[in-house]
Amino acid sequence: MKHPYRWDNLNREELRKLAEENALVLIPLGATEQHGPHLPTGTDSMLAEAACDIAAKKLDKMGRHAVIAPTVTISNSLHHGSYPGTLSLDPRLYMDYLTSIARGIVSHGFRNICCVNGHGGNGTPTDMAVMDIVTRYGIHISWVPYYVGCNGDFEAILDTQSNIFHADEVETSLMLALDESLVDPCYKEAKGGNVQKGTPHGRPGRPFTFLPFETRTETGILGNSYAATREKGEQLWEAVTSHLVQALLDPELWQ
């Protein structure tokens, strides 16, 4: 069945019309990397793409057209490289790849692009790519995590965490709601890193260096997958996509 918002489902005349209407282009940024013993390697890509799908439908109902570019499914995952299943681009190659995609989008008349990121390792190289794209082409491009603005919602919905980590209570719940067949039941027994309510996301206040992921967790999980449920996932999806739409409609994003 034809998807009315996906770039690769649309023909050239449909895309020409969307460009003339100043449609917003969403680029899902994912990854192909290990997500513990229970989640598929494409988890980050699937979550970013699904967030864009739902957001595009909500935007359309509000009279704002959006088109979803093909998902970036292999990105900067060097820190997961020792685990089976992980594929990664060199960060410089990832930056060039994203810049090339933006160049193609701009060449067809689109002027507003937002990358919707589902993978933490993409943050710094995406910053650099955005700077390059803006200075080269003078267009409005930005990036946001698909869970932008959700900290308070995470606190209210989750039992064991306050933030999103990796293959954890958040990602596992979202995947259970998205497609339960992709989640191995061993998530109920899997152990992750030491993450509790109030644990900050990332490494605030510490000098930055590159650390392989196994220095943070023995299992490839950071967080508490055992606490995940489909019901939490459904609540999280509503919160995630509502905040994402709000962010995409914020005029400050496009100044």
Summary of the structure (lengths in Angstrom):
residues: 255
radius of gyration: 17.9
end to end distance: 36.4
largest distance: 52.0
contacts: 862
relative contact order: 0.17
helix: 48%
strand: 11%
